[in-house]
Each structure stands twice: as structure tokens, then as C-alpha cells.
Amino acid sequence: MADFDGKWNCKIETPVGEQAFVLTVTSEGDRFTGSVVGDVGSMDIPEGSVDGGTLNWTMQISKPMPLTLTCQATISGDALAGKFKAGIFGSFAVSGSRA
């Protein structure tokens, strides 16, 4: 099992430009909690899932407009890579490194 816990400096490429954020993860078995703080605002992740080396969660954002994001990030060592699905707006690549 991968070591997910801690802070991750991340960025996501969106149609309105690159958005930076810090993802904080606290895992327990096949679940995790955490938070996202950055350009998209600040929000808690009350419940995410862990599947092998991959984190999965959803979150609500209000900027630049209200959206539900379906998020997936794979951890490999100190690197994070994945995608955020934003409904009709498609998917956007996310990348990051351990803080």
C-alpha cells in the first residue's frame, strides 16, 4: 500500500488557467479524510476511498462557478498524478509532489 498521508503541493490545468492547491490526506485502511486549500478555495474532504495506489473523492467548488468535481489521484513515491472530472466541462490533469 502506498504512503498517502501528509501534504501534497498540487496544480490542475483548467480552461481558466493553472490552479494551485495543497491536498492534505489522512488515510485509514481503504478510506481517507483531508482537505484542499488553494486557488479553488478551502474545503474538507469528509470521506474519500483508497484503491491500491489511488485516491478517489468528490468535492464541491464555487469558483469560478458551482461544480461537483470527481477526483482521482495516483500516488507513486513522492509524486501524484490524476484527473478531476468537471461534468460537462470534461476532465483536467492534476499533478503534484509531496510537500
Buried (B, 14 or more C-beta within 10 A) or exposed (E): EBEBEBBBBBBBEBEEEEBEBBBBBBBEEEEBBBBBBBBBEEBEBEEBEBEEEBBBBEBEBEEEEEBEBBBBBBBEEEEBBBBBBBEEEEEBEBBBEBE
